[in-house]
Amino acid sequence: MFEMLSNVFVENGLIVSFAVIGVTMYISYLISAKLTKGKFHGSAVAIIIGLFLAYIGGVSTGGEKGLSDIGIFAGIGIMGGGMLRDFAIVATAFGADFNEMKKAGLPGIISLFFGVIVSFVVGVSIAFAFGYTDAVSLTTIGAGAATYIVGPVTGSALGASSAVITLSIAAGLVKSILTMIGTPFIAKYIGLNNPRSAIVYGGLMGTTSGVAGGLAATDPKLVPYGAMTATFYTGLGCLLAPSVLFLITRAVFG
């Protein structure tokens, strides 16, 4: 009986993944309502549960893809993969009101450049503190601190080693996770309660998945605005990091 069910789950992995996510969201919102009285949003609880399950899956199988390394949950790897993720981001961004975006104006544009440069400088500083001194490695890790997409794109363009590219991805993932979990806690202190502030926030933080997840846990209506500028952030980072920022880094560090 168990073997038959296991085969059914494996053959219908994507359907099983939707069911698992649905149950996880239900439990998360139940925990949010009963234990925190709604102060800790259900989406944030779901993110933490997801990270925990990914850890359990990785430890139990010795794999690298978290829960999806377990056969019956393989569909989660497809559901959470790059294709559906990017489709969701693009579809979400289409929900933004262009008039609200125009209101952000110059602050929105400035936030993009400021967010990329500050993240890059922080990443380069940390990499230098841990012993990296060559411009290629510093630039790649600095780009990863911007987002985990900008890092490998920059590293590939500059010919960085696979180890350094991996570190850049790790840096971006840490930033994304911290943004997801931390956004609901800081939202009320920074006035993150309207489309204009969400646009600026997306430009400053830049990690599209982190911003989208964090804003979903704060106010779902803000997600399209933050996701839109965060997407532009990724493109801007891919443009600046392997060119202008690399030249500046090489001039400073030789």
C-alpha positions, 0 to 999 in steps of 0.5 A, spaced: 500 500 500 505 504 502 509 503 495 503 504 491 502 511 494 509 512 493 509 511 486 503 515 485 506 521 489 512 520 485 509 520 478 504 526 480 510 530 483 507 537 481 500 536 484 503 533 490 507 539 491 501 544 490 498 540 496 504 540 500 504 548 499 497 548 501 497 544 507 503 548 509 500 555 508 494 553 512 498 551 518 502 557 517 496 562 518 493 558 523 500 558 527 500 566 526 492 567 528 493 562 534 500 564 537 501 571 535 494 574 534 496 576 527 502 580 529 507 575 525 504 574 518 502 567 516 507 568 510 513 569 514 511 563 518 511 559 512 518 561 509 521 559 516 517 552 515 519 552 508 527 553 510 526 548 516 523 542 511 529 544 506 534 543 512 531 536 514 530 534 507 538 536 505 540 532 512 536 526 511 538 525 504 545 528 503 542 532 497 543 539 495 536 541 493 532 540 500 526 537 501 525 535 493 531 530 494 526 526 497 522 522 491 515 523 493 517 531 494 521 532 487 515 536 484 517 541 489 523 542 485 519 544 479 514 548 483 520 552 486 524 552 480 527 558 476 522 558 471 515 558 475 519 563 480 520 568 474 513 567 471 510 568 478 515 575 478 513 577 471 505 576 472 505 579 479 509 585 476 503 586 471 499 588 477 502 594 478 499 601 477 503 605 472 500 611 475 503 609 482 509 608 479 510 614 476 509 618 483 515 614 486 519 618 480 526 620 482 526 617 489 525 610 485 531 611 480 535 613 486 534 607 490 536 602 484 543 605 484 543 606 491 541 599 493 546 596 488 552 600 490 551 599 497 550 592 497 556 591 492 560 595 497 558 591 503 559 584 499 566 587 497 568 589 504 566 582 507 570 578 502 576 583 503 576 581 510 576 574 509 582 574 505 580 575 498 584 581 494 584 580 487 579 584 483 575 578 480 573 575 486 571 581 490 567 583 484 563 577 484 562 576 491 560 583 491 555 582 486 552 576 489 551 581 495 546 584 491 543 578 488 544 571 487 543 572 480 547 578 479 553 574 482 554 568 478 552 572 472 558 577 474 563 571 475 562 568 469 563 574 465 569 575 469 572 568 469 571 567 476 573 560 479 567 556 481 568 556 488 567 564 488 561 564 484 558 559 489 560 564 495 556 569 491 550 565 490 550 564 498 551 571 499 545 573 495 541 567 498 542 569 505 540 576 503 534 574 500 532 570 506 533 575 511 529 580 507 523 575 507 523 574 514 525 581 516 521 585 512 514 584 516 518 586 523 521 593 520 515 595 515 511 599 520 518 603 523 520 605 516 513 607 513 512 601 508 505 601 508 504 604 501 506 603 493 511 609 493 515 606 499 514 599 496 517 601 490 523 605 493 524 598 498 524 594 492 529 598 489 534 598 495 533 591 497 533 588 490 532 581 491 526 580 488 524 573 491 526 576 498 522 583 497 516 579 494 516 574 500 517 579 505 512 584 502 507 578 501 507 577 509 507 585 510 501 587 505 500 583 499 497 589 495 504 592 495 508 586 492 507 588 485 510 595 486 516 592 490 517 586 485 517 591 479 523 595 482 527 589 484 526 586 478 529 592 475 535 592 480 537 585 478 538 588 471 541 594 473 546 589 477 548 585 471 549 591 467 554 595 472 557 589 476 561 586 470 563 593 467 563 599 471 564 596 478 569 591 476 573 597 473 573 601 480 574 595 484 580 593 480 583 600 480 582 600 488 585 593 489 589 592 483 
